[in-house]
Amino acid sequence: MLRSFVLMVLIAGAVAGPVQADAQGRRADGKSRPGARSDSSQDRAALEARFRERFRTVVRERLNATDDQINKLLTVEQRLGARKFELIRRERDVRLNLRREMVKKTGADQALIAQLIDQSIQLQKQRVDLLESEQRELAGFLSPHQRAMHMGLQEQLRRQMEDARERREAGNDGTRRPRRPGDDTPPTRRPGSQR
């Protein structure tokens, strides 16, 4: 499961920030982790080499891609990956802030809610623009079938990232929070979790 998740991060191009920070022995906030190794550039290079090899294997198998197509896809992913990751992060932040305002029984800030809705729409437009740009580039070297398979891999990544984030947020108490803003169902307990 972890190898699949790591591969999907690479496919989305999200590996640049978080993986490099992790490989450098740093937390996402930039602070050093206790016990972090000092040979971080070697660790990062080895980690990235493993990611690339796993990426090549999965893309070759699932998209039936040639080495040339894989190399071109890697180039596109590396160039657009940071923008994708940033959009995902910003959309998540907007959703969380909107959810916080919406659950308030009284005193919800209507102006803030309107602003968050507008931000959400703008971010979705930016994501669509980025997707169109990416698809134009991919059309130069992937067939429509391969592009559709690639989109499926990216969607799988998005879902895995969301599930992983929810599991982290749930913590050790075994509860899962509602997935969608406005979903007023209470958190549920996962099977096998203790109270």
N, CA, C and O atoms as a DFTB+ gen file, in Angstrom:
780 C
 N C O
     1  1       0.826      -1.194       0.000
     2  2       0.000       0.000       0.000
     3  2       0.872       1.261       0.000
     4  3       0.613       2.204      -0.747
     5  1       1.915       1.264       0.854
     6  2       2.782       2.423       0.915
     7  2       3.512       2.631      -0.396
     8  3       3.637       3.764      -0.862
     9  1       4.002       1.543      -1.004
    10  2       4.711       1.692      -2.287
    11  2       3.777       2.252      -3.343
    12  3       4.179       3.092      -4.147
    13  1       2.527       1.791      -3.348
    14  2       1.550       2.290      -4.311
    15  2       1.291       3.773      -4.074
    16  3       1.214       4.554      -5.023
    17  1       1.156       4.159      -2.809
    18  2       0.907       5.557      -2.482
    19  2       2.083       6.428      -2.910
    20  3       1.887       7.497      -3.489
    21  1       3.294       5.978      -2.630
    22  2       4.483       6.741      -3.004
    23  2       4.558       6.893      -4.522
    24  3       4.890       7.965      -5.029
    25  1       4.252       5.828      -5.237
    26  2       4.255       5.906      -6.692
    27  2       3.248       6.934      -7.174
    28  3       3.546       7.729      -8.066
    29  1       2.078       6.923      -6.601
    30  2       1.039       7.848      -7.038
    31  2       1.463       9.295      -6.763
    32  3       1.149      10.192      -7.545
    33  1       2.164       9.520      -5.671
    34  2       2.678      10.862      -5.389
    35  2       3.618      11.298      -6.496
    36  3       3.565      12.443      -6.945
    37  1       4.476      10.394      -6.938
    38  2       5.393      10.728      -8.020
    39  2       4.625      11.032      -9.292
    40  3       4.923      12.005      -9.984
    41  1       3.644      10.209      -9.602
    42  2       2.879      10.414     -10.822
    43  2       2.242      11.790     -10.827
    44  3       2.204      12.451     -11.865
    45  1       1.750      12.223      -9.702
    46  2       1.123      13.540      -9.634
    47  2       2.152      14.648      -9.610
    48  3       1.798      15.822      -9.723
    49  1       3.401      14.303      -9.467
    50  2       4.436      15.328      -9.427
    51  2       4.565      15.967      -8.063
    52  3       5.282      16.953      -7.896
    53  1       3.884      15.416      -7.105
    54  2       3.901      16.015      -5.779
    55  2       5.151      15.647      -5.001
    56  3       5.345      16.116      -3.880
    57  1       5.990      14.824      -5.578
    58  2       7.166      14.349      -4.883
    59  2       8.174      15.469      -4.614
    60  3       8.952      15.368      -3.665
    61  1       8.180      16.501      -5.400
    62  2       9.219      17.526      -5.302
    63  2       9.328      18.140      -3.918
    64  3      10.425      18.182      -3.359
    65  1       8.247      18.611      -3.352
    66  2       8.316      19.275      -2.063
    67  2       8.381      18.322      -0.891
    68  3       9.401      18.258      -0.205
    69  1       7.299      17.569      -0.642
    70  2       7.265      16.754       0.555
    71  2       8.322      15.670       0.607
    72  3       8.905      15.451       1.669
    73  1       8.594      14.991      -0.478
    74  2       9.567      13.910      -0.435
    75  2      10.964      14.458      -0.221
    76  3      11.751      13.888       0.535
    77  1      11.278      15.571      -0.888
    78  2      12.599      16.144      -0.674
    79  2      12.749      16.595       0.764
    80  3      13.800      16.391       1.372
    81  1      11.713      17.204       1.316
    82  2      11.797      17.627       2.709
    83  2      12.000      16.417       3.611
    84  3      12.815      16.463       4.532
    85  1      11.265      15.331       3.356
    86  2      11.399      14.137       4.164
    87  2      12.784      13.526       3.990
    88  3      13.409      13.110       4.966
    89  1      13.258      13.473       2.762
    90  2      14.566      12.877       2.511
    91  2      15.677      13.695       3.150
    92  3      16.748      13.161       3.440
    93  1      15.442      14.961       3.369
    94  2      16.443      15.811       3.994
    95  2      16.361      15.745       5.506
    96  3      17.063      16.471       6.209
    97  1      15.480      14.851       6.012
    98  2      15.373      14.719       7.456
    99  2      14.622      15.881       8.070
   100  3      14.874      16.257       9.215
   101  1      13.700      16.449       7.314
   102  2      12.943      17.570       7.825
   103  2      11.461      17.240       7.802
   104  3      10.985      16.450       6.987
   105  1      10.752      17.871       8.722
   106  2       9.310      17.751       8.721
   107  2       8.766      18.682       7.657
   108  3       9.505      19.475       7.075
   109  1       7.465      18.581       7.403
   110  2       6.844      19.430       6.383
   111  2       6.990      20.906       6.721
   112  3       6.993      21.743       5.818
   113  1       7.115      21.249       8.029
   114  2       7.261      22.654       8.407
   115  2       8.697      23.139       8.296
   116  3       8.992      24.280       8.650
   117  1       9.597      22.285       7.808
   118  2      10.975      22.692       7.569
   119  2      11.917      22.436       8.721
   120  3      13.125      22.615       8.569
   121  1      11.404      22.020       9.880
   122  2      12.261      21.774      11.036
   123  2      12.852      20.375      10.954
   124  3      12.227      19.455      10.426
   125  1      14.048      20.227      11.475
   126  2      14.720      18.928      11.448
   127  2      14.002      17.942      12.353
   128  3      13.506      18.294      13.423
   129  1      13.960      16.696      11.893
   130  2      13.416      15.631      12.723
   131  2      14.511      15.126      13.637
   132  3      15.677      15.079      13.245
   133  1      14.151      14.752      14.842
   134  2      15.157      14.167      15.726
   135  2      15.729      12.903      15.093
   136  3      14.984      12.085      14.554
   137  1      17.031      12.746      15.158
   138  2      17.685      11.559      14.627
   139  2      17.829      11.544      13.118
   140  3      18.162      10.505      12.549
   141  1      17.585      12.675      12.448
   142  2      17.698      12.723      10.988
   143  2      19.153      12.518      10.586
   144  3      20.070      12.999      11.251
   145  1      19.346      11.800       9.489
   146  2      20.707      11.524       9.017
   147  2      21.258      12.724       8.284
   148  3      20.513      13.503       7.688
   149  1      22.571      12.867       8.331
   150  2      23.203      14.031       7.721
   151  2      23.482      13.840       6.238
   152  3      23.701      14.825       5.532
   153  1      23.483      12.604       5.742
   154  2      23.781      12.373       4.334
   155  2      22.485      12.437       3.504
   156  3      22.190      11.526       2.730
   157  1      21.727      13.514       3.674
   158  2      20.396      13.634       3.096
   159  2      20.397      13.722       1.572
   160  3      19.460      13.231       0.941
   161  1      21.398      14.320       0.966
   162  2      21.387      14.424      -0.492
   163  2      21.541      13.038      -1.122
   164  3      20.941      12.763      -2.161
   165  1      22.336      12.170      -0.504
   166  2      22.466      10.802      -1.001
   167  2      21.168      10.038      -0.794
   168  3      20.742       9.284      -1.669
   169  1      20.536      10.229       0.362
   170  2      19.262       9.566       0.646
   171  2      18.201      10.020      -0.357
   172  3      17.450       9.205      -0.892
   173  1      18.152      11.318      -0.601
   174  2      17.159      11.863      -1.518
   175  2      17.374      11.315      -2.925
   176  3      16.418      10.935      -3.602
   177  1      18.627      11.277      -3.360
   178  2      18.926      10.769      -4.703
   179  2      18.521       9.298      -4.827
   180  3      17.969       8.892      -5.849
   181  1      18.790       8.505      -3.797
   182  2      18.413       7.094      -3.824
   183  2      16.900       6.938      -3.817
   184  3      16.355       6.102      -4.538
   185  1      16.231       7.729      -3.014
   186  2      14.775       7.685      -2.941
   187  2      14.153       8.065      -4.286
   188  3      13.236       7.395      -4.761
   189  1      14.648       9.127      -4.887
   190  2      14.123       9.563      -6.177
   191  2      14.399       8.525      -7.268
   192  3      13.568       8.319      -8.153
   193  1      15.550       7.877      -7.207
   194  2      15.870       6.835      -8.188
   195  2      14.904       5.660      -8.058
   196  3      14.461       5.106      -9.064
   197  1      14.578       5.279      -6.828
   198  2      13.606       4.188      -6.619
   199  2      12.227       4.598      -7.123
   200  3      11.526       3.798      -7.742
   201  1      11.834       5.857      -6.856
   202  2      10.535       6.344      -7.328
   203  2      10.467       6.301      -8.846
   204  3       9.483       5.839      -9.425
   205  1      11.520       6.786      -9.477
   206  2      11.534       6.812     -10.945
   207  2      11.442       5.405     -11.538
   208  3      10.728       5.181     -12.515
   209  1      12.161       4.474     -10.947
   210  2      12.122       3.105     -11.461
   211  2      10.733       2.505     -11.280
   212  3      10.216       1.853     -12.187
   213  1      10.130       2.720     -10.120
   214  2       8.779       2.204      -9.876
   215  2       7.778       2.894     -10.813
   216  3       6.875       2.247     -11.344
   217  1       7.940       4.192     -11.011
   218  2       7.084       4.942     -11.938
   219  2       7.164       4.332     -13.331
   220  3       6.141       4.087     -13.970
   221  1       8.390       4.088     -13.798
   222  2       8.587       3.506     -15.134
   223  2       7.880       2.158     -15.251
   224  3       7.241       1.868     -16.262
   225  1       8.001       1.349     -14.221
   226  2       7.393       0.017     -14.251
   227  2       5.876       0.114     -14.355
   228  3       5.266      -0.550     -15.193
   229  1       5.269       0.933     -13.512
   230  2       3.806       1.038     -13.504
   231  2       3.296       1.672     -14.790
   232  3       2.315       1.200     -15.363
   233  1       3.947       2.730     -15.248
   234  2       3.497       3.383     -16.484
   235  2       3.665       2.434     -17.670
   236  3       2.800       2.371     -18.544
   237  1       4.759       1.708     -17.700
   238  2       4.978       0.746     -18.788
   239  2       3.874      -0.309     -18.776
   240  3       3.352      -0.675     -19.829
   241  1       3.519      -0.798     -17.586
   242  2       2.508      -1.846     -17.480
   243  2       1.095      -1.317     -17.743
   244  3       0.352      -1.890     -18.539
   245  1       0.734      -0.229     -17.077
   246  2      -0.655       0.234     -17.147
   247  2      -0.964       1.017     -18.415
   248  3      -2.065       0.906     -18.955
   249  1      -0.013       1.803     -18.895
   250  2      -0.247       2.601     -20.094
   251  2       0.331       1.941     -21.343
   252  3       0.132       2.425     -22.457
   253  1       1.052       0.828     -21.152
   254  2       1.750       0.180     -22.262
   255  2       2.615       1.214     -22.999
   256  3       2.589       1.312     -24.225
   257  1       3.375       1.973     -22.216
   258  2       4.161       3.092     -22.744
   259  2       5.573       2.654     -23.100
   260  3       6.133       1.732     -22.508
   261  1       6.128       3.349     -24.089
   262  2       7.516       3.120     -24.480
   263  2       8.437       3.906     -23.550
   264  3       7.983       4.765     -22.794
   265  1       9.729       3.608     -23.613
   266  2      10.693       4.364     -22.805
   267  2      10.653       5.847     -23.155
   268  3      10.740       6.693     -22.265
   269  1      10.523       6.174     -24.447
   270  2      10.459       7.570     -24.864
   271  2       9.239       8.266     -24.275
   272  3       9.333       9.401     -23.806
   273  1       8.088       7.585     -24.299
   274  2       6.873       8.165     -23.728
   275  2       7.026       8.369     -22.218
   276  3       6.596       9.388     -21.677
   277  1       7.634       7.404     -21.550
   278  2       7.829       7.506     -20.107
   279  2       8.726       8.694     -19.775
   280  3       8.428       9.453     -18.853
   281  1       9.812       8.862     -20.510
   282  2      10.716       9.988     -20.267
   283  2      10.003      11.324     -20.471
   284  3      10.175      12.253     -19.682
   285  1       9.203      11.414     -21.533
   286  2       8.458      12.658     -21.785
   287  2       7.420      12.901     -20.700
   288  3       7.216      14.037     -20.272
   289  1       6.768      11.840     -20.260
   290  2       5.775      11.973     -19.194
   291  2       6.428      12.437     -17.898
   292  3       5.885      13.291     -17.197
   293  1       7.577      11.883     -17.584
   294  2       8.319      12.319     -16.390
   295  2       8.652      13.806     -16.469
   296  3       8.540      14.522     -15.474
   297  1       9.057      14.266     -17.636
   298  2       9.396      15.681     -17.811
   299  2       8.173      16.567     -17.561
   300  3       8.266      17.580     -16.867
   301  1       7.034      16.182     -18.126
   302  2       5.803      16.961     -17.928
   303  2       5.402      16.939     -16.456
   304  3       5.052      17.976     -15.891
   305  1       5.451      15.764     -15.833
   306  2       5.060      15.639     -14.426
   307  2       5.954      16.489     -13.519
   308  3       5.471      17.137     -12.591
   309  1       7.245      16.479     -13.793
   310  2       8.158      17.264     -12.967
   311  2       7.885      18.759     -13.113
   312  3       7.944      19.507     -12.138
   313  1       7.586      19.185     -14.333
   314  2       7.345      20.609     -14.564
   315  2       6.027      21.075     -13.949
   316  3       5.963      22.165     -13.380
   317  1       4.975      20.260     -14.058
   318  2       3.655      20.680     -13.588
   319  2       3.342      20.220     -12.169
   320  3       2.377      20.687     -11.564
   321  1       4.147      19.311     -11.636
   322  2       3.856      18.702     -10.344
   323  2       3.722      19.674      -9.192
   324  3       2.805      19.549      -8.380
   325  1       4.616      20.635      -9.108
   326  2       4.560      21.584      -7.990
   327  2       3.273      22.403      -8.045
   328  3       2.662      22.668      -7.010
   329  1       2.861      22.804      -9.243
   330  2       1.605      23.562      -9.384
   331  2       0.408      22.710      -8.992
   332  3      -0.505      23.194      -8.323
   333  1       0.404      21.446      -9.401
   334  2      -0.697      20.549      -9.036
   335  2      -0.788      20.403      -7.518
   336  3      -1.860      20.529      -6.926
   337  1       0.361      20.137      -6.909
   338  2       0.388      19.930      -5.466
   339  2      -0.095      21.178      -4.732
   340  3      -0.853      21.081      -3.767
   341  1       0.342      22.345      -5.188
   342  2      -0.076      23.599      -4.550
   343  2      -1.580      23.810      -4.686
   344  3      -2.226      24.236      -3.729
   345  1      -2.145      23.524      -5.845
   346  2      -3.597      23.654      -6.026
   347  2      -4.354      22.696      -5.116
   348  3      -5.357      23.069      -4.506
   349  1      -3.875      21.469      -5.029
   350  2      -4.512      20.486      -4.140
   351  2      -4.482      20.989      -2.702
   352  3      -5.483      20.915      -1.991
   353  1      -3.336      21.499      -2.280
   354  2      -3.194      22.003      -0.908
   355  2      -4.126      23.176      -0.655
   356  3      -4.794      23.228       0.378
   357  1      -4.177      24.121      -1.594
   358  2      -5.031      25.297      -1.418
   359  2      -6.510      24.929      -1.415
   360  3      -7.283      25.477      -0.628
   361  1      -6.914      23.999      -2.295
   362  2      -8.314      23.558      -2.308
   363  2      -8.690      22.894      -0.984
   364  3      -9.776      23.124      -0.451
   365  1      -7.786      22.071      -0.462
   366  2      -8.038      21.417       0.821
   367  2      -8.197      22.450       1.933
   368  3      -9.098      22.335       2.764
   369  1      -7.327      23.458       1.951
   370  2      -7.414      24.497       2.975
   371  2      -8.742      25.251       2.900
   372  3      -9.366      25.533       3.924
   373  1      -9.164      25.572       1.677
   374  2     -10.440      26.279       1.508
   375  2     -11.593      25.408       1.999
   376  3     -12.481      25.896       2.698
   377  1     -11.589      24.125       1.640
   378  2     -12.654      23.208       2.074
   379  2     -12.706      23.112       3.598
   380  3     -13.782      23.145       4.195
   381  1     -11.531      22.993       4.218
   382  2     -11.489      22.880       5.678
   383  2     -12.000      24.155       6.344
   384  3     -12.763      24.094       7.308
   385  1     -11.580      25.304       5.829
   386  2     -12.048      26.564       6.397
   387  2     -13.547      26.736       6.210
   388  3     -14.235      27.216       7.111
   389  1     -14.055      26.352       5.052
   390  2     -15.489      26.426       4.791
   391  2     -16.241      25.489       5.735
   392  3     -17.274      25.856       6.295
   393  1     -15.719      24.291       5.901
   394  2     -16.355      23.326       6.814
   395  2     -16.410      23.881       8.232
   396  3     -17.426      23.748       8.915
   397  1     -15.317      24.504       8.674
   398  2     -15.297      25.077      10.036
   399  2     -16.388      26.132      10.214
   400  3     -17.060      26.173      11.245
   401  1     -16.557      26.973       9.213
   402  2     -17.593      28.011       9.315
   403  2     -18.992      27.415       9.257
   404  3     -19.897      27.874       9.954
   405  1     -19.167      26.403       8.435
   406  2     -20.499      25.837       8.235
   407  2     -21.001      25.066       9.456
   408  3     -22.211      24.966       9.661
   409  1     -20.111      24.529      10.256
   410  2     -20.563      23.756      11.422
   411  2     -20.887      24.631      12.624
   412  3     -21.418      24.140      13.620
   413  1     -20.579      25.902      12.544
   414  2     -20.922      26.796      13.641
   415  2     -22.438      26.918      13.734
   416  3     -23.111      27.207      12.745
   417  1     -22.963      26.695      14.934
   418  2     -24.409      26.777      15.131
   419  2     -24.888      28.225      15.025
   420  3     -25.935      28.509      14.443
   421  1     -24.108      29.119      15.595
   422  2     -24.442      30.547      15.517
   423  2     -23.167      31.322      15.238
   424  3     -22.066      30.885      15.574
   425  1     -23.332      32.452      14.633
   426  2     -22.194      33.339      14.420
   427  2     -21.308      32.998      13.241
   428  3     -20.165      33.451      13.183
   429  1     -21.810      32.206      12.293
   430  2     -21.010      31.924      11.100
   431  2     -20.792      33.226      10.341
   432  3     -21.723      34.012      10.162
   433  1     -19.583      33.445       9.903
   434  2     -19.207      34.673       9.189
   435  2     -19.634      34.551       7.727
   436  3     -18.973      33.886       6.929
   437  1     -20.758      35.207       7.385
   438  2     -21.313      35.097       6.030
   439  2     -20.365      35.651       4.966
   440  3     -20.268      35.101       3.868
   441  1     -19.671      36.734       5.291
   442  2     -18.732      37.318       4.335
   443  2     -17.576      36.351       4.068
   444  3     -17.123      36.215       2.932
   445  1     -17.106      35.687       5.117
   446  2     -16.026      34.718       4.962
   447  2     -16.500      33.520       4.137
   448  3     -15.769      33.031       3.276
   449  1     -17.712      33.049       4.396
   450  2     -18.259      31.931       3.624
   451  2     -18.332      32.295       2.149
   452  3     -17.958      31.494       1.293
   453  1     -18.808      33.494       1.847
   454  2     -18.887      33.934       0.445
   455  2     -17.497      33.996      -0.178
   456  3     -17.303      33.583      -1.321
   457  1     -16.536      34.512       0.575
   458  2     -15.157      34.595       0.079
   459  2     -14.584      33.200      -0.187
   460  3     -13.914      32.982      -1.196
   461  1     -14.848      32.268       0.714
   462  2     -14.334      30.901       0.547
   463  2     -14.979      30.210      -0.654
   464  3     -14.310      29.464      -1.370
   465  1     -16.257      30.447      -0.877
   466  2     -16.924      29.882      -2.060
   467  2     -16.278      30.433      -3.321
   468  3     -15.992      29.682      -4.253
   469  1     -16.049      31.740      -3.356
   470  2     -15.400      32.349      -4.523
   471  2     -13.998      31.783      -4.733
   472  3     -13.604      31.504      -5.866
   473  1     -13.248      31.614      -3.652
   474  2     -11.904      31.042      -3.760
   475  2     -11.963      29.616      -4.296
   476  3     -11.142      29.226      -5.126
   477  1     -12.927      28.844      -3.826
   478  2     -13.082      27.466      -4.278
   479  2     -13.340      27.413      -5.780
   480  3     -12.758      26.587      -6.484
   481  1     -14.200      28.283      -6.262
   482  2     -14.506      28.320      -7.695
   483  2     -13.273      28.711      -8.499
   484  3     -12.995      28.114      -9.539
   485  1     -12.534      29.709      -8.025
   486  2     -11.320      30.133      -8.733
   487  2     -10.275      29.023      -8.773
   488  3      -9.616      28.825      -9.793
   489  1     -10.123      28.304      -7.673
   490  2      -9.156      27.208      -7.629
   491  2      -9.568      26.073      -8.568
   492  3      -8.719      25.456      -9.211
   493  1     -10.862      25.804      -8.645
   494  2     -11.331      24.778      -9.573
   495  2     -11.057      25.192     -11.012
   496  3     -10.675      24.362     -11.836
   497  1     -11.252      26.477     -11.320
   498  2     -10.940      26.967     -12.669
   499  2      -9.454      26.809     -12.968
   500  3      -9.076      26.402     -14.067
   501  1      -8.609      27.133     -11.985
   502  2      -7.169      26.984     -12.184
   503  2      -6.790      25.526     -12.407
   504  3      -5.919      25.221     -13.221
   505  1      -7.458      24.618     -11.671
   506  2      -7.170      23.193     -11.836
   507  2      -7.569      22.719     -13.234
   508  3      -6.850      21.941     -13.860
   509  1      -8.721      23.195     -13.719
   510  2      -9.162      22.826     -15.072
   511  2      -8.197      23.391     -16.113
   512  3      -7.851      22.701     -17.072
   513  1      -7.762      24.634     -15.937
   514  2      -6.784      25.224     -16.861
   515  2      -5.500      24.410     -16.890
   516  3      -4.941      24.162     -17.958
   517  1      -5.037      23.996     -15.725
   518  2      -3.820      23.191     -15.651
   519  2      -4.030      21.831     -16.309
   520  3      -3.144      21.332     -17.003
   521  1      -5.191      21.234     -16.094
   522  2      -5.502      19.951     -16.718
   523  2      -5.525      20.074     -18.244
   524  3      -4.999      19.213     -18.949
   525  1      -6.140      21.151     -18.749
   526  2      -6.171      21.353     -20.202
   527  2      -4.767      21.521     -20.767
   528  3      -4.441      20.957     -21.811
   529  1      -3.948      22.288     -20.084
   530  2      -2.570      22.494     -20.515
   531  2      -1.806      21.170     -20.517
   532  3      -1.092      20.857     -21.470
   533  1      -1.962      20.401     -19.446
   534  2      -1.291      19.111     -19.358
   535  2      -1.756      18.177     -20.482
   536  3      -0.937      17.508     -21.112
   537  1      -3.054      18.133     -20.729
   538  2      -3.585      17.238     -21.754
   539  2      -3.104      17.628     -23.155
   540  3      -2.865      16.754     -23.989
   541  1      -2.960      18.917     -23.418
   542  2      -2.408      19.346     -24.708
   543  2      -0.988      18.812     -24.881
   544  3      -0.621      18.336     -25.955
   545  1      -0.193      18.896     -23.812
   546  2       1.180      18.390     -23.887
   547  2       1.207      16.874     -24.046
   548  3       1.956      16.345     -24.867
   549  1       0.392      16.182     -23.263
   550  2       0.384      14.721     -23.315
   551  2      -0.105      14.208     -24.663
   552  3       0.326      13.148     -25.115
   553  1      -1.003      14.953     -25.311
   554  2      -1.526      14.542     -26.619
   555  2      -0.421      14.480     -27.666
   556  3      -0.579      13.827     -28.698
   557  1       0.692      15.152     -27.409
   558  2       1.813      15.129     -28.341
   559  2       2.575      13.817     -28.358
   560  3       3.316      13.545     -29.303
   561  1       2.403      12.986     -27.312
   562  2       3.163      11.738     -27.293
   563  2       2.409      10.548     -26.699
   564  3       2.928       9.432     -26.719
   565  1       1.198      10.755     -26.169
   566  2       0.383       9.648     -25.671
   567  2      -0.893       9.538     -26.493
   568  3      -1.419      10.544     -26.968
   569  1      -1.387       8.322     -26.660
   570  2      -2.664       8.118     -27.353
   571  2      -3.800       8.553     -26.427
   572  3      -3.591       8.688     -25.221
   573  1      -5.000       8.776     -26.972
   574  2      -6.140       9.100     -26.102
   575  2      -6.372       8.034     -25.018
   576  3      -6.698       8.371     -23.880
   577  1      -6.205       6.772     -25.364
   578  2      -6.374       5.702     -24.372
   579  2      -5.345       5.835     -23.252
   580  3      -5.686       5.709     -22.076
   581  1      -4.097       6.086     -23.611
   582  2      -3.045       6.245     -22.601
   583  2      -3.307       7.475     -21.732
   584  3      -3.082       7.445     -20.522
   585  1      -3.782       8.549     -22.351
   586  2      -4.093       9.752     -21.565
   587  2      -5.215       9.482     -20.574
   588  3      -5.168       9.949     -19.436
   589  1      -6.227       8.725     -21.005
   590  2      -7.330       8.383     -20.106
   591  2      -6.828       7.515     -18.947
   592  3      -7.239       7.707     -17.803
   593  1      -5.952       6.573     -19.240
   594  2      -5.380       5.741     -18.178
   595  2      -4.557       6.588     -17.207
   596  3      -4.605       6.379     -15.994
   597  1      -3.813       7.531     -17.745
   598  2      -3.020       8.439     -16.910
   599  2      -3.929       9.253     -16.001
   600  3      -3.628       9.437     -14.822
   601  1      -5.042       9.740     -16.547
   602  2      -5.992      10.497     -15.720
   603  2      -6.545       9.611     -14.605
   604  3      -6.758      10.079     -13.487
   605  1      -6.777       8.335     -14.908
   606  2      -7.247       7.406     -13.884
   607  2      -6.232       7.225     -12.772
   608  3      -6.593       7.169     -11.596
   609  1      -4.953       7.134     -13.146
   610  2      -3.900       7.020     -12.136
   611  2      -3.863       8.268     -11.254
   612  3      -3.683       8.171     -10.040
   613  1      -4.033       9.431     -11.867
   614  2      -4.018      10.664     -11.088
   615  2      -5.216      10.733     -10.135
   616  3      -5.082      11.186      -8.999
   617  1      -6.377      10.286     -10.597
   618  2      -7.558      10.275      -9.733
   619  2      -7.358       9.308      -8.575
   620  3      -7.748       9.591      -7.442
   621  1      -6.751       8.173      -8.867
   622  2      -6.441       7.211      -7.811
   623  2      -5.519       7.852      -6.777
   624  3      -5.707       7.664      -5.574
   625  1      -4.542       8.594      -7.234
   626  2      -3.641       9.303      -6.330
   627  2      -4.398      10.282      -5.465
   628  3      -4.222      10.317      -4.247
   629  1      -5.244      11.079      -6.100
   630  2      -5.999      12.091      -5.348
   631  2      -6.800      11.427      -4.233
   632  3      -6.827      11.921      -3.106
   633  1      -7.445      10.323      -4.543
   634  2      -8.249       9.625      -3.533
   635  2      -7.371       9.035      -2.438
   636  3      -7.717       9.105      -1.259
   637  1      -6.234       8.454      -2.821
   638  2      -5.340       7.890      -1.811
   639  2      -4.792       8.972      -0.899
   640  3      -4.681       8.773       0.311
   641  1      -4.449      10.116      -1.474
   642  2      -3.943      11.222      -0.657
   643  2      -5.016      11.703       0.306
   644  3      -4.731      11.965       1.475
   645  1      -6.247      11.823      -0.175
   646  2      -7.349      12.263       0.680
   647  2      -7.608      11.249       1.786
   648  3      -7.802      11.627       2.941
   649  1      -7.613       9.960       1.440
   650  2      -7.823       8.920       2.449
   651  2      -6.706       8.930       3.490
   652  3      -6.966       8.807       4.687
   653  1      -5.470       9.076       3.032
   654  2      -4.333       9.107       3.964
   655  2      -4.433      10.317       4.883
   656  3      -4.167      10.220       6.081
   657  1      -4.816      11.453       4.319
   658  2      -4.971      12.660       5.139
   659  2      -6.058      12.465       6.180
   660  3      -5.889      12.855       7.335
   661  1      -7.173      11.863       5.781
   662  2      -8.260      11.630       6.728
   663  2      -7.844      10.667       7.824
   664  3      -8.207      10.852       8.985
   665  1      -7.079       9.632       7.465
   666  2      -6.609       8.698       8.485
   667  2      -5.693       9.405       9.477
   668  3      -5.773       9.161      10.681
   669  1      -4.815      10.285       8.974
   670  2      -3.933      11.035       9.878
   671  2      -4.741      11.924      10.791
   672  3      -4.472      12.000      11.989
   673  1      -5.742      12.607      10.227
   674  2      -6.561      13.505      11.041
   675  2      -7.381      12.739      12.061
   676  3      -7.639      13.236      13.157
   677  1      -7.795      11.514      11.700
   678  2      -8.616      10.722      12.606
   679  2      -7.831      10.334      13.852
   680  3      -8.399      10.167      14.931
   681  1      -6.527      10.195      13.692
   682  2      -5.686       9.861      14.828
   683  2      -5.910       8.450      15.312
   684  3      -6.322       7.577      14.549
   685  1      -5.646       8.237      16.547
   686  2      -5.725       6.891      17.106
   687  2      -7.099       6.542      17.641
   688  3      -7.316       5.410      18.074
   689  1      -8.031       7.481      17.623
   690  2      -9.331       7.183      18.206
   691  2     -10.234       6.376      17.283
   692  3     -11.310       5.950      17.701
   693  1      -9.816       6.153      16.016
   694  2     -10.570       5.294      15.119
   695  2     -11.731       5.964      14.429
   696  3     -12.452       5.300      13.684
   697  1     -11.950       7.255      14.642
   698  2     -13.068       7.927      13.984
   699  2     -12.637       8.448      12.628
   700  3     -11.461       8.735      12.403
   701  1     -13.600       8.566      11.727
   702  2     -13.345       9.170      10.418
   703  2     -14.281      10.355      10.288
   704  3     -15.462      10.275      10.624
   705  1     -13.738      11.447       9.800
   706  2     -14.550      12.641       9.634
   707  2     -15.302      12.588       8.314
   708  3     -14.893      11.876       7.396
   709  1     -16.406      13.341       8.207
   710  2     -17.120      13.399       6.923
   711  2     -16.191      13.889       5.823
   712  3     -15.325      14.730       6.062
   713  1     -16.373      13.357       4.609
   714  2     -15.471      13.668       3.509
   715  2     -15.791      14.978       2.824
   716  3     -14.871      15.636       2.339
   717  1     -17.016      15.382       2.758
   718  2     -17.407      16.513       1.937
   719  2     -17.906      17.677       2.794
   720  3     -18.552      17.457       3.819
   721  1     -17.612      18.922       2.381
   722  2     -18.199      20.059       3.082
   723  2     -19.717      19.951       2.990
   724  3     -20.264      19.608       1.943
   725  1     -20.382      20.246       4.091
   726  2     -21.826      20.184       4.101
   727  2     -22.355      18.801       4.426
   728  3     -23.557      18.638       4.636
   729  1     -21.492      17.809       4.474
   730  2     -21.913      16.466       4.849
   731  2     -22.051      16.466       6.356
   732  3     -21.054      16.503       7.076
   733  1     -23.288      16.425       6.836
   734  2     -23.512      16.568       8.272
   735  2     -23.613      15.230       8.989
   736  3     -24.082      15.168      10.125
   737  1     -23.175      14.155       8.332
   738  2     -23.185      12.869       9.023
   739  2     -22.090      12.855      10.065
   740  3     -21.007      13.395       9.844
   741  1     -22.365      12.242      11.196
   742  2     -21.348      12.215      12.250
   743  2     -20.182      11.330      11.857
   744  3     -20.322      10.467      10.991
   745  1     -19.038      11.534      12.482
   746  2     -17.894      10.660      12.219
   747  2     -18.266       9.220      12.532
   748  3     -19.035       8.953      13.456
   749  1     -17.717       8.300      11.761
   750  2     -18.013       6.883      11.972
   751  2     -16.793       6.187      12.515
   752  3     -15.663       6.652      12.373
   753  1     -17.053       5.061      13.140
   754  2     -15.954       4.268      13.661
   755  2     -15.578       3.238      12.616
   756  3     -16.446       2.621      11.999
   757  1     -14.278       3.053      12.418
   758  2     -13.812       2.011      11.510
   759  2     -13.986       0.664      12.195
   760  3     -13.868       0.563      13.416
   761  1     -14.267      -0.372      11.408
   762  2     -14.386      -1.710      12.004
   763  2     -13.095      -2.071      12.724
   764  3     -11.994      -1.821      12.231
   765  1     -13.257      -2.660      13.892
   766  2     -12.100      -3.108      14.661
   767  2     -11.493      -2.047      15.555
   768  3     -10.584      -2.350      16.328
   769  1     -11.975      -0.784      15.473
   770  2     -11.398       0.249      16.346
   771  2     -12.047       0.158      17.716
   772  3     -13.218      -0.200      17.841
   773  1     -11.275       0.487      18.734
   774  2     -11.784       0.415      20.099
   775  2     -12.236       1.770      20.562
   776  3     -11.728       2.794      20.105
   777  1     -13.180       1.782      21.457
   778  2     -13.665       3.050      22.018
   779  2     -12.831       3.460      23.176
   780  3     -13.084       4.502      23.780
